[in-house]
Amino acid sequence: MNAPAPDSSEPDRPPRRVARKPLRIIAVVNQKGGVGKTTTAINLGTALAAVRKRVLLIDLDPQGNASTGLGIEHADRAISSYDVLMGEASLPEAVVKTAVPGLEIVPSVVDLTGAEIELAAAPRRGFRLRSALAGHVATYDYVLIDCPPALGLLTVNALVTADSVMVPLQCEFFALEGLSQLLRTVERVRRNLNPTLEILGVVLTMYDRRNNLSGQVAADVRSFMGAKVYDTVIPRNIRVSEAPSHGKPVLLYDLNCAGSQAYIHLAGEVLRRDRAVPAS
């Protein structure tokens, strides 16, 4: 699915963000499902919270897997990202605490499926999420937006809101083809809607050291993206797969497994890269 054309009522260059303390807003994006996108959002958020960063995870996927994976019951989703996006509730009203100290979430419900249609003719349709966050996220160190597996209007809202894009990329044959399409969408959003948007990094997921294809794909992606690819790779790990069914990040489910340790190292890389960038 191609990203929708920018709304002609939206300005080519949005107003500058108001200066405030450093905050990283990361859209976790891949138009393909089953690549570890939600798993990365949940466990990166948990690992950052574990080192005393205050993290908000916005579940913008109608499947609501991030909400389920953090143990948020449907009864606790009376106010959701759908309500925030449609202007029916403020961001603080939708925030729910998780079992992870320092990690909060705006949960998702299936109603979000209809948001693409409902927003199609709305004014400033691509800026709904950005407007909803304005003035409400300065107390966080990181805001992670778990996007749906499509390059539609929900993902465009995330890209307009974010300053950075993180791409979880499964080590499989068609990985580079999908990455190229995503990079074109990011460039289109940067050119027309959000000139500050940048690729923060690519995370190689579901890596199997026993499989020659995984190694070849990893080498190809590193050759194509260079230093944008994180050193940390997320291995195929049964404990990572089991954790969501228990409503827990894998770091709470089994801290010592290979998957947990990989996400801890990934969080360390994210923090080191941020420290290396001069404050604007």
C-alpha positions in Angstrom: 0.0 0.0 0.0 1.4 3.3 -1.0 1.4 6.2 1.4 -1.4 8.7 0.8 -0.6 11.9 -1.0 0.0 14.8 1.3 -3.1 16.8 2.0 -2.9 20.1 0.1 -4.3 21.9 3.1 -1.1 21.0 5.1 1.9 23.3 4.9 5.0 22.3 3.0 7.0 23.1 6.1 5.4 22.7 9.5 6.2 25.2 12.3 9.4 24.6 14.2 9.1 22.7 17.4 9.3 24.8 20.6 12.7 24.5 22.2 12.7 22.2 25.2 14.8 19.6 26.9 16.2 16.8 24.7 13.5 14.3 23.7 13.7 11.6 21.2 10.4 10.6 19.4 11.0 7.4 17.5 8.6 5.8 15.0 9.2 2.1 14.9 8.2 1.3 11.3 8.2 -1.6 8.8 5.4 -2.0 6.3 5.8 -5.8 6.5 4.3 -7.7 9.5 6.1 -10.4 11.5 9.5 -8.7 11.5 9.8 -8.0 15.2 8.5 -4.4 15.1 6.2 -4.6 18.1 8.6 -6.8 20.0 11.4 -4.3 19.4 9.2 -1.4 20.6 8.2 -3.2 23.8 11.6 -4.4 24.7 13.6 -1.4 23.7 11.1 0.7 25.8 11.6 -1.7 28.8 15.4 -1.6 28.5 15.4 2.2 28.4 13.1 2.4 31.4 15.4 0.0 33.2 18.2 2.6 33.1 15.9 5.3 34.5 14.7 6.8 31.3 11.0 7.8 31.3 9.4 6.2 28.2 6.0 6.5 26.6 5.0 3.9 24.1 2.1 4.8 21.7 0.4 1.8 20.3 -0.7 3.0 16.8 -1.4 -0.5 15.4 -5.1 -1.6 15.4 -4.0 -5.1 16.3 -3.0 -3.8 19.7 -0.1 -6.2 20.1 2.1 -3.8 22.0 -0.7 -3.2 24.5 -1.3 -7.0 24.9 2.4 -7.6 25.1 2.6 -5.2 28.1 -0.3 -6.9 29.9 -2.8 -4.1 29.3 -6.3 -5.7 29.6 -9.1 -4.6 27.2 -11.0 -3.2 30.2 -8.1 -0.8 30.8 -8.3 0.6 27.2 -11.4 2.6 27.6 -9.4 5.6 26.2 -7.1 4.7 23.4 -4.8 6.0 20.7 -7.9 6.1 18.5 -9.6 8.6 20.8 -6.4 10.7 20.9 -6.0 10.6 17.1 -9.7 11.6 16.6 -9.5 14.4 19.1 -12.0 12.8 21.5 -9.5 12.6 24.4 -6.3 14.2 25.4 -3.0 12.3 25.5 -2.7 12.4 29.3 -6.2 10.9 29.6 -5.2 7.9 27.5 -1.9 7.1 29.2 -1.8 3.8 31.2 0.9 2.7 33.5 2.6 -0.7 32.8 4.2 -3.2 35.1 7.6 -1.7 34.1 8.5 1.3 36.3 9.1 4.3 34.0 7.3 2.8 31.0 3.8 4.0 30.2 1.6 3.3 27.2 -1.2 4.8 25.1 -3.1 1.5 24.3 -4.7 0.6 21.0 -8.2 -0.8 20.2 -9.6 -2.3 17.0 -11.5 0.9 16.4 -8.2 2.3 15.1 -8.8 0.3 12.0 -11.4 2.8 10.9 -9.2 5.8 11.5 -7.7 5.7 8.0 -11.2 6.1 6.5 -12.4 8.6 9.0 -9.4 10.9 8.7 -9.2 10.7 4.9 -11.2 14.0 4.4 -10.2 15.6 7.7 -8.2 18.8 7.7 -4.5 18.5 8.6 -5.0 14.7 8.6 -1.3 13.9 8.7 -0.7 16.2 11.8 -3.3 14.7 14.2 -0.9 12.8 16.3 1.7 15.5 16.4 -0.9 18.0 17.6 -2.2 15.6 20.2 1.3 15.2 21.6 2.2 18.9 21.7 2.6 20.1 25.2 2.2 16.7 26.8 5.4 14.8 26.3 8.1 17.1 27.6 8.5 15.0 30.8 9.5 11.9 28.8 13.0 11.0 27.6 11.7 8.8 24.8 8.4 8.4 23.0 8.2 5.2 20.9 5.4 4.9 18.3 4.6 1.3 17.3 3.2 1.7 13.8 0.9 -0.7 11.9 2.4 -2.9 9.2 1.4 -0.6 6.4 2.5 2.7 4.9 -0.9 4.3 5.3 -2.3 7.4 7.1 -1.6 6.0 10.6 2.1 5.5 9.7 2.2 9.0 8.1 0.9 10.5 11.3 3.7 8.7 13.2 6.4 9.9 10.7 5.1 13.5 10.9 5.3 13.4 14.7 8.6 11.7 15.1 12.1 13.1 14.7 13.6 9.6 14.1 12.7 6.3 12.4 13.8 2.9 13.7 13.4 0.0 11.2 13.3 -3.5 12.5 14.4 -5.7 9.6 14.0 -9.4 9.5 17.0 -11.3 8.0 15.2 -12.7 5.0 15.5 -12.7 1.2 13.2 -9.7 0.4 14.5 -7.5 3.2 16.3 -4.9 1.1 13.4 -4.6 -1.3 11.0 -3.6 1.5 13.6 -1.3 3.0 14.0 0.6 -0.2 10.2 1.2 -0.3 10.2 2.4 3.3 13.1 4.8 2.7 11.3 6.3 -0.2 8.2 7.0 2.0 10.4 8.5 4.7 12.1 10.8 2.2 8.7 11.8 0.9 7.4 12.7 4.3 10.7 14.6 5.1 10.4 16.6 1.9 6.8 17.5 2.2 5.7 17.3 5.9 8.5 16.9 8.4 12.0 18.2 7.4 13.6 17.1 10.7 12.8 13.4 10.2 15.8 11.1 10.0 16.6 7.4 9.9 17.9 6.6 13.4 18.9 3.1 12.7 18.1 -0.3 11.3 17.8 -3.3 13.7 18.4 -6.7 12.3 15.9 -9.1 13.8 15.2 -12.9 13.9 18.9 -13.5 13.1 19.8 -17.2 12.9 23.6 -17.8 13.0 23.1 -21.3 11.7 21.5 -20.0 8.5 23.8 -18.7 5.8 21.0 -16.5 4.4 20.8 -14.5 7.6 24.5 -13.7 7.4 24.3 -12.7 3.7 21.2 -10.5 4.3 23.0 -8.8 7.2 26.0 -8.2 5.1 23.9 -6.8 2.3 22.0 -4.4 4.6 25.2 -3.2 6.2 26.7 -2.6 2.8 23.5 -0.6 1.8 22.9 1.4 5.0 26.4 1.6 6.5 26.6 2.9 10.0 22.9 3.3 10.2 22.7 -0.4 11.0 23.1 -1.2 14.7 25.9 -3.5 15.7 23.4 -5.4 17.9 21.4 -8.1 16.1 18.3 -9.6 17.7 18.5 -13.5 17.4 15.7 -15.9 16.9 14.8 -16.9 20.4 11.9 -18.9 21.8 11.7 -16.9 25.0 11.1 -13.7 23.0 8.3 -15.5 21.2 6.8 -16.8 24.4 6.8 -13.5 26.4 3.9 -11.7 24.8 1.5 -14.6 25.6 2.3 -13.9 29.3 1.7 -10.1 28.9 5.3 -9.4 29.6 8.4 -7.9 27.8 11.0 -10.6 27.4 13.2 -8.7 29.8 10.7 -9.4 32.6 9.9 -12.9 31.4 13.5 -14.1 31.2 16.2 -11.5 31.7 19.0 -13.9 31.0 17.9 -15.3 27.7 19.7 -14.3 24.5 16.8 -12.1 23.3 16.7 -10.0 26.5 20.5 -9.5 26.4 20.3 -8.4 22.8 17.6 -5.7 23.6 19.7 -4.5 26.5 22.7 -4.0 24.2 20.4 -2.3 21.6 19.3 0.2 24.2 22.9 0.8 25.1 23.6 1.6 21.4 20.6 4.0 21.2 21.8 5.8 24.3 25.4 6.1 23.1 24.3 7.4 19.7 22.1 10.0 21.4 25.0 11.1 23.6 27.2 11.5 20.6 24.8 13.9 18.9 25.2 17.6 20.1 22.1 19.0 21.7 20.3 21.4 19.3 
